[in-house]
Amino acid sequence: MNAVTAERFFGYEHAFAHPVTRGIVIFLASALVLTPMIFMGLRRTIQIAESTFAELWARWRSWIWISMALIVPILLGAAWVIAGVFTLSLLCYREYARATGIFREKMISLSVVIGIGLISFAVIDNYPRLFFATPVLGIGLIAIVTIPQDCPKGFIQRVALGMMGYLFFGFSFGYLGLMTSDPLYRPLMLLLFVAVELNDVFAYCSGRFFGGKKLLPSTSPGKTVSGALGAVVLTTGMIVIVGHFFMFPGTPMDRWPMLLILGTGISVFGQFGDLLLSSIKRDIGIKDLGHLLPGHGGLLDRFDSLVIITPLYYHFLSLVLGPLGHGQAERIISGGSLP
């Protein structure tokens, strides 16, 4: 491990070097401090039910833990991010497996865990070719691992459930770890996190303000067409402004078409990630996939927007800016490191 790689993994001295990192951390800290004051002001000026007020406080407390869990590892270094993504993948798969019942298939769940471990190794090793091979390797293992049980009944269903969990909550989330190979991973990750979370807020506020026709009432009864369109407009505007002035100035991304595509893509596919998890929940007849985060539900209820957009975000930036992490040492553990 050379000095550059050690700095990327464990160096925190330059965590606030980029203006986007500084700005987002200040924004989140300020929002968390001001939110209780807003709650108190709303309670004094408008009538809020006691249950609603209690739920708002529960959400605020959960957001403190969520923000710390996201920001602290990113600031400390890539090694902490990779460990955090590995843990997030396992916990999200656990929620999904318990909700769908696939946890009863021990060999399939073990295969998913092994696959997530292989993804994390590829990220730590900075071995992109192995990382991009993990979907085939993981799917193959999940497909064959129960065949020796000689129980073909239900084979398609249990294998499909295992593959879905592995691809969405293992491989897709693995791109967050892969992003740490780039020197600018801190602002890139924070921008993605803030954009997808504000996208939810924009959709909620726009839907409440404008009302109107439901978007997909059978899938997500609370979402409206006006909310979805409002989120696209506001999220895209935020990405264009932050990207042009702070994140990408002087790069190939600093063009209006590229910024518009990036912002629209984050909003649209972030909403599709939310709707994907809503479809799963409606299919199995539950409201939340977990109860770890009071006021939010489970981890998947909070991070569902990242399921689809994370790989698209990585590949779009790599297409426009060049491969993320290009020139960094590769195969750090397995050998063959590049200068």
Secondary structure, 3 states (H helix, E strand, C coil): CCHHHHHHHHCCCCCCCCHHHHHHHHHHHHHHHHHHHHHHHHHHHCCCCHHHHHHHHHHHHHHHHHHHHHHHHHHHCHHHHHHHHHHHHHHHHHHHHHHHCHHHCHHHHHHHHHHHHHHHHHHHHCCHHHHHHHHHHHHHHHHHCCHHHCCCCCHHHHHHHHHHHHHHHHHHHHHHHHHHHCCCHHHHHHHHHHHHHHHHHHHHHHHHHHCCCEEECCCEEEEEHHHHHHHHHHHHHHHHHHHHHHHCCCCCCCCHHHHHHHHHHHHHHHHHHHHHHHHHHHHHCCCCCCCCECCCECHHHHHCCHHHHHHHHHHHHHHHHCCCCCCCCCCCCCCCCCC
